[in-house]
Amino acid sequence: MKDFTPVKQELIAALDAGRAAARAFVETLPPDLPVHADSDWTARDLIIHLTALEADTITAMQRAASGDNFAVDLRGQMDATALYELRRRDHADRNWDELLREWARIRDQLRGLVLAFPGDQMGATFSTPFFVDYDLAGVAGACIAHEQRHLAEMRAALEGQLPAEEPEGGE
């Protein structure tokens, strides 16, 4: 059987590459920094969103590793955007430090799962509410790209240039 450890280590390195800088940047932000011109989403809401997205990715990966499909419960909503709006509201009472710790914990869990993912299923596809039919490398890349997009929105907001769109589906 082929050793996928180097491939997995490259995925971990990619996941880690910007996270320390992202965390340092986000910690300097006021949690209630408005991020989108046409919605009430803030920096804290985007951290909730990114955490939920990676938690769904973990669930999808765990189910794929055991041969099951990931079927997210949209809780009666029509699409993933509405689901993430519900998750945002579900975590609205959590303080900023708790949210940042959870964001880090979920990323650590994702890293561990990448390392533990069965080598014989590296090419298997799985889906989350936002990412449809990605393999392990694809979903890691999608998580990174999604995080980078929202970090760019937070940077723009900090500079007073609010993007006109709120969080939406995959990249």
Number of C-alpha atoms within 10 A of each C-alpha: 5 6 9 14 14 10 15 22 14 12 21 18 12 14 19 16 12 13 16 12 11 14 14 10 13 18 13 8 14 13 18 13 16 21 29 21 14 12 13 12 19 19 25 25 25 22 22 25 22 21 22 18 20 21 19 20 25 21 19 21 27 19 15 22 20 11 12 12 17 18 13 14 10 15 11 8 13 9 13 18 18 15 18 24 16 15 16 19 12 11 14 14 8 11 11 18 11 10 19 17 11 16 20 16 14 19 20 15 13 21 21 14 17 23 17 13 20 14 17 12 14 17 12 16 17 24 21 24 21 18 18 13 13 17 18 22 15 16 22 21 17 17 19 17 14 19 22 15 14 19 20 13 23 25 18 15 19 16 9 11 14 17 17 11 13 17 19 12 12 13 11
